[in-house]
Amino acid sequence: MSGLVAKRYKTALVWFRRDLRNYDHAALYHALKDAQQVHCVFVFDTEILDLLADRQDRRVEFIWLSVEELAQSLKTMGGGLQVLAGRARDVIPALADRLGAQAVYANQDYEPMAKDRDAEVSHSLDRRGCVLHTYKDHVIFEKDEVLTQDGRPFTVFTPYKRAWLAKLDPFYCKAYPVDAYRDALAHTGPFRFPSLEQIGFRPTNLKQMKLPTGMTGARRMFQDFLERIDGYRDRRNYPGVRGVSYLSVHLRFGTLSIRELVRTAASVQTAGADTWLSELIWRDFHFGVLHHFPHVAGHAFGPEYEALRFPNSPEHFAAWCGARTGFPLVDAAMRQLNETGYMHKEALNFRSVAR
């Protein structure tokens, strides 16, 4: 299908980040439509990884396993994935230059450090005669798409939710038909896939935990949740019950599509699905807060809370990490986190009160 229309570029590069899937992917779709041949890359960004003191980090291993599956899936589609390590600010422009790419495609990231990185990459690419295209993929509505009637960002959730629902239309949940343009994937490789140790980390207990990784893991967990979604409203508040979706980490790293989740929640039309949709709207709301008020990444939203003093006792922190606080719910939650990678939100609320 892609050969039937004129292409904007001869060569393009898709930069995967927090979007570790090969379907319903905005940047990949647009690149495949726009370019004759499309290369794909993921960078283990040392600018981020070097900040992690613990070399046994479940997040890194989760990403590594998910990237491994992504690489295999792109190979099955007829393409491939280069997996590199280094400062993305340097690696992406250098790779685009080596490939002779006229454009780099990526999905939007809203964190302050990521926005700064992308601005630098865009400037560096521009000097090489290459352009960076970014797309909305991680949320349903971004930036200024949902504002108050006087054009200001929302700071209270309930009116934001009303405006969000009023704006929602099937168009915003429509999947990107990546597979229809797969013939534009560059037939290159095989590429060397670095081991976890080669990027400076060691395996954790992730494989022994009940936390499936990658697209197939996300799909399995989503299907499991759909069998329980009708009871979500009533069961989600009880830590000892399997009531929530457990999909947060998969949303964080994009191993499933937010558009599919919202589309599904909106179509089920039960009290449980409506409540879950509200939680997904909360997610968009907080991304909007982060975009409009980037100081919240490291500071309190309200300046009046900056002066609040906390004891920050190392002994208390160690007791919390080791599930030795003496509060049964908090300690049970920490054991759950240590053994499964997940902690129920009610345990977090109780911890805040207990402190």
C-alpha angles and dihedrals in degrees: 000000000000092000092062095073133054115263125228094212138029094213132018135175125217113209111205117205124144091358106079100172136090098219135067088012116151100204094043091048094051093045092051090050094046104042138056092221128018127201122195131212141177120194124204091216110220090195086071100030095051089063091063111093095187111074090197099070120160092205092059093046091048090053092045093052092045092049089050090057091045091053091052093047092051089049089053089053090055099262136080145223126238109212113200138169127218141074105327089212087066103028099055098052091044093050093046088051092050093049093046090236118174093197142024119209125204140155121251120270116195103197115111095238091048092049090051090049093050092049090053092046090049091051092047092049091048090058087056094050092256128121132216115222118192129189140193108256110131098063139027095234124021142183110342098356094103114037137151119268090265092053100257129129117262118250097177120066105216097060088041090055092051091051091044093053092045090055096044113113132165088254092070092053097045114125121239107242096226095161093062090068100037093119088078092067110114112248097225136134158004090224126199111251109208118228121239089254092052090060090050103262139107131221118270129198090276095117091053092051124087091248113112115207136212130018095312091050091049091049092050092050093046092052090049091052093049088063088057102033096102090064095044096104094057102031102043094081096059115084093199093057129076092239108128131072098244087210099121096105091048091052089048093057099030100241086145132030123260087209091061092048094051092043090053095044092049093050100047093066101197129126090253094051091046091053092048091049087054089055090051089051089053086058092055089045093057092047087054091051090050091051097047097035105032092170088079089076088078107007142047116279091235117049090219088071095055091082095055110121123220126187093229091195112189089210092054091047091051091049090052093049090048095047092245102123095112092236104114096210094048093046092047089051092052091050088051091050093048093048103036108019092240134099124189116242093233090060088054090051091049091049090056092052093044092053 
